[in-house]
Amino acid sequence: MPRRTRNSADGSMPLVEHLRELRRRLTISAAAVAIATIAGWFLFDPIFTLITDPYVKGIAPLVEGKNVDAQIVISGGVGAAFNVRIKLAVAIGVVVASPVWINQAWRFILPALHRREKRWAYLMTATGAPLFIGGAFIGYLVLPKGIEVLIGFIPDSIASLTSLDDYLSFVLRTMLVFGIAAEIPLVVVMLNRLGLVSPRQLASARPWTVIGIFVFAAIATPSTDPLTMLILAAPMTVLYLIAEIIARVVDRRRASVVDEALADDELSRID
């Protein structure tokens, strides 16, 4: 029977109980990732086809009648293919299990703030996981154009032999950057919920934030063309504006609750 944590009235707990809670959350997260990784191992073939599809589409305009399938990537070394299979399976496990480990992370952090904040763990999970997966999917969509632009810099007299491991790392890194970028609005809402950032501060910083988003998009995108940069920067800007609106709504509700509490105190006074 699992040991229950003993919280005090303010939500705090002894250090030993805190470490037990951390171990429990990490164990659940690791188990979820492990199960999803095993599933990813057996789903390697169809997912590997999806992973290599952006490369096929990216080099198609550059080969002009050559056999595209014969020019995808090369596998260097005896154990390279095995390492790629493990890396892809683990990546699948992390992405598929993201609702679980995001939920466990929030459930570990939020009770230390306030008991009523526990419901935010479910809200952040319901929002954070789709945002990450959606951002990674956008990164996947821009890969063909990015690959076409990057390989296009290679002179015609030089053959492009892309390592299988390098290509997989490039794909996963691109999708990870886009996935993390999609989480920025969630971070903004969280900071506002904790009282660290106000809607007024968000509004005053909006021009610089938009500039920063476009600079980040220019650095993070796999190619140098403006269309790929815009595909990342535009959703990030829209999500930031949505986060600013949510922050305003949260602050208004918080202010109304305080006003109602003050009104109740005034009405309850007995002279």
C-alpha positions in Angstrom: 0.0 0.0 0.0 1.6 3.4 -1.0 2.6 5.7 1.7 0.6 8.9 1.8 2.3 12.2 2.1 1.6 14.2 5.2 1.0 17.9 4.3 0.6 20.6 6.8 -2.2 23.1 6.7 -0.2 25.4 4.4 0.7 22.6 2.0 4.3 22.2 3.2 5.8 18.8 4.1 9.0 17.5 5.7 12.1 17.1 3.5 11.9 13.3 3.6 8.2 13.3 2.5 9.2 15.8 -0.2 11.8 13.5 -1.5 9.4 10.6 -1.4 6.9 12.6 -3.4 9.6 13.5 -5.9 10.6 9.9 -6.3 7.0 8.8 -6.8 6.5 11.4 -9.5 9.8 10.5 -11.3 8.9 6.8 -11.1 5.5 7.3 -12.7 7.0 9.5 -15.4 9.8 7.1 -16.1 7.4 4.1 -16.3 5.2 6.0 -18.7 8.2 6.9 -20.9 9.5 3.3 -20.8 6.2 1.8 -21.8 5.8 4.3 -24.7 9.4 3.6 -25.7 8.8 -0.1 -26.0 5.8 0.7 -28.2 7.9 3.0 -30.3 10.5 0.2 -30.8 7.8 -2.0 -32.4 6.4 0.9 -34.4 9.9 1.8 -35.8 9.2 1.0 -39.5 6.1 3.2 -40.1 7.5 6.0 -38.0 10.9 5.8 -39.7 9.1 6.3 -43.0 7.5 9.4 -41.7 10.8 10.7 -40.4 12.6 10.2 -43.8 9.7 11.6 -45.8 10.7 15.2 -45.3 14.2 14.4 -46.7 12.6 12.7 -49.8 10.4 15.7 -50.4 13.3 18.1 -49.7 15.7 16.7 -52.2 13.1 15.9 -54.9 13.4 19.3 -56.6 17.2 19.0 -56.5 17.8 15.6 -58.1 15.9 16.1 -61.4 15.0 12.6 -62.6 17.5 10.7 -60.4 16.4 7.9 -58.1 15.4 9.7 -55.0 15.0 6.6 -52.9 18.6 5.7 -53.5 19.9 9.0 -52.2 18.2 9.3 -48.9 20.8 8.8 -46.2 23.7 6.4 -45.4 24.2 4.3 -42.3 27.8 4.6 -41.1 29.2 1.9 -38.8 27.9 -1.6 -37.8 25.8 -0.4 -34.9 24.6 2.8 -36.4 21.2 1.5 -37.4 20.7 0.0 -33.9 21.6 3.3 -32.3 19.1 5.1 -34.5 16.4 2.7 -33.6 17.0 3.2 -29.9 17.2 7.0 -30.3 13.9 7.1 -32.3 12.1 4.8 -29.9 13.1 6.9 -26.9 12.0 10.1 -28.7 8.7 8.5 -29.4 8.4 7.5 -25.8 9.1 11.0 -24.5 6.5 12.6 -26.9 3.8 10.0 -26.4 4.2 10.0 -22.6 4.3 13.8 -22.4 0.8 14.1 -21.0 1.9 11.9 -18.1 5.2 13.5 -17.2 3.9 17.0 -17.7 1.1 16.2 -15.3 3.4 14.6 -12.8 5.7 17.7 -12.9 2.8 20.1 -12.2 1.3 17.8 -9.5 4.7 17.9 -7.7 5.1 21.7 -7.9 1.6 23.1 -7.4 0.8 21.7 -4.0 3.6 23.6 -2.5 2.0 26.8 -3.7 -1.7 26.4 -2.7 -4.1 23.5 -2.4 -6.6 25.1 -4.7 -3.9 25.3 -7.4 -4.1 21.5 -7.8 -6.7 22.0 -10.5 -4.1 23.9 -12.5 -2.1 20.7 -12.9 -4.9 19.2 -15.0 -5.4 22.4 -16.9 -1.7 22.7 -17.7 -1.5 19.1 -18.8 -4.5 19.5 -21.0 -2.9 22.6 -22.6 0.8 21.9 -22.4 0.9 18.5 -24.1 -1.2 19.5 -27.1 0.9 22.7 -27.5 4.1 20.7 -27.5 2.9 18.1 -29.9 1.3 20.8 -32.1 4.6 22.8 -32.2 6.6 19.6 -33.0 4.1 18.9 -35.8 4.7 22.4 -37.3 8.4 21.7 -37.1 7.9 18.5 -39.0 5.9 20.3 -41.7 8.7 22.9 -42.4 11.4 20.2 -42.6 11.1 19.5 -46.4 11.5 23.2 -47.3 14.4 23.6 -44.8 16.2 20.5 -46.1 15.7 21.8 -49.7 17.3 25.1 -48.8 20.2 23.7 -46.8 21.1 21.0 -49.3 20.7 23.6 -52.1 23.9 25.3 -50.8 26.0 22.3 -51.8 27.6 22.7 -55.3 26.5 20.4 -58.0 30.0 18.9 -58.2 29.7 17.6 -54.7 27.6 14.6 -53.6 25.6 14.9 -50.4 25.9 11.8 -48.3 23.9 12.5 -45.1 24.5 10.2 -42.1 21.4 8.5 -40.8 22.2 9.4 -37.2 22.9 13.0 -38.1 19.7 13.3 -40.0 17.6 11.8 -37.2 19.3 14.2 -34.7 18.5 17.1 -37.0 14.8 16.1 -37.3 14.4 15.6 -33.6 16.2 18.8 -32.7 14.0 20.8 -35.1 10.8 19.3 -33.8 12.0 19.8 -30.2 12.7 23.5 -30.8 9.3 24.0 -32.3 7.6 22.1 -29.5 9.4 24.1 -26.8 8.6 27.3 -28.6 4.9 26.4 -28.5 5.1 26.2 -24.7 6.1 29.9 -24.3 2.4 31.1 -23.9 1.9 28.5 -21.2 4.9 29.8 -19.3 3.6 33.4 -19.6 0.2 32.3 -18.1 2.0 30.5 -15.3 4.1 33.5 -14.4 1.0 35.6 -14.4 -0.8 33.1 -12.2 2.1 33.2 -9.7 1.9 37.0 -9.6 5.4 37.5 -11.2 4.1 39.2 -14.4 1.1 41.5 -14.8 -0.9 42.1 -17.9 0.4 45.7 -18.0 4.0 44.5 -18.0 3.1 42.0 -20.8 1.5 44.8 -22.9 4.5 47.2 -22.4 6.9 44.4 -23.4 4.8 43.3 -26.4 6.8 45.1 -29.1 10.2 43.8 -27.8 8.7 40.3 -27.3 7.5 40.1 -30.9 10.9 41.2 -32.1 12.5 38.6 -29.9 10.1 35.9 -31.3 11.2 36.7 -34.8 14.8 36.7 -33.9 14.4 33.4 -32.1 12.5 32.0 -35.2 15.3 33.1 -37.5 17.9 31.3 -35.4 15.8 28.2 -34.6 14.5 27.4 -38.1 16.5 24.9 -40.1 16.6 27.0 -43.2 17.2 30.7 -43.9 14.2 31.4 -46.1 11.6 33.9 -44.6 8.7 31.6 -45.1 10.0 29.0 -42.7 10.8 31.7 -40.2 7.3 33.1 -40.5 5.7 29.7 -40.0 7.3 29.5 -36.6 7.1 33.2 -35.6 3.4 33.8 -36.6 1.9 31.1 -34.3 4.2 32.1 -31.4 3.1 35.7 -31.7 -0.6 34.7 -31.8 -0.1 32.4 -28.8 1.6 35.1 -26.9 -1.3 37.5 -27.5 -3.7 34.8 -26.4 -1.7 34.3 -23.3 -1.8 38.1 -22.6 -5.6 38.0 -22.9 -5.8 35.1 -20.6 -3.6 36.9 -18.1 -6.0 39.9 -18.2 -9.0 37.6 -17.5 -7.2 35.9 -14.6 -6.3 39.2 -13.0 -9.8 40.6 -13.4 -11.2 37.5 -11.7 -8.7 37.7 -9.0 -9.5 41.4 -8.4 -13.3 40.6 -8.3 -12.7 37.9 -5.7 -10.7 40.4 -3.5 -13.4 43.0 -3.9 -16.1 40.6 -2.9 -14.1 39.5 0.1 -13.6 43.1 1.2 -17.3 43.8 0.8 -18.2 40.8 2.9 -15.9 42.0 5.6 -17.5 45.5 5.6 -21.0 44.0 5.8 -20.2 41.6 8.6 -19.0 44.3 11.0 -21.2 44.8 14.0 -21.1 48.2 15.7 
